[in-house]
Amino acid sequence: DEDQAPAHGPAQAVCQVPLGGGGVQVIASGGDTPKLELEVGSALLITLQDDDPVVAVDVASGSAALKIDSDGTIAITGGRGLSIEAGTDLVLKGSNVEIEGSGQVTIKGAVINLN
């Protein structure tokens, strides 16, 4: 019966709108690894948990993702492309920085300073 609460474990709370699926579902799980999951249709899953990755955002079953680990490591992937744009300054900084392209790599600017 689609008016029944969704199945859940003894250490879980589940909220589903509408009942029967296809909309929004929130699952809160306790236990050894507490976790909160927000699922919006089949296109978006957001997971917050006490384990790595601590934060995970999954779009369209992996076509785009954001993951943040407890040590501060951040991974962003885009299956079709990734754009970063700033209205003013954009700073990319790290102890080691690597830029790699399997095809053409283009760098444009009014003035390009090296070192």
DAGILIN-V798374 format. One record per helix or strand. SS is the DSSP state (@ for helix, = for strand). FROM is the first residue (numbers start at 1). TO is the last residue. Records with the same first field share a line. If there is no record, write none. Layout:
SS: FROM-TO / FROM-TO
This chain:
=: 12-17 / 24-29 / 35-40 / 44-49 / 55-59 / 64-68 / 74-78
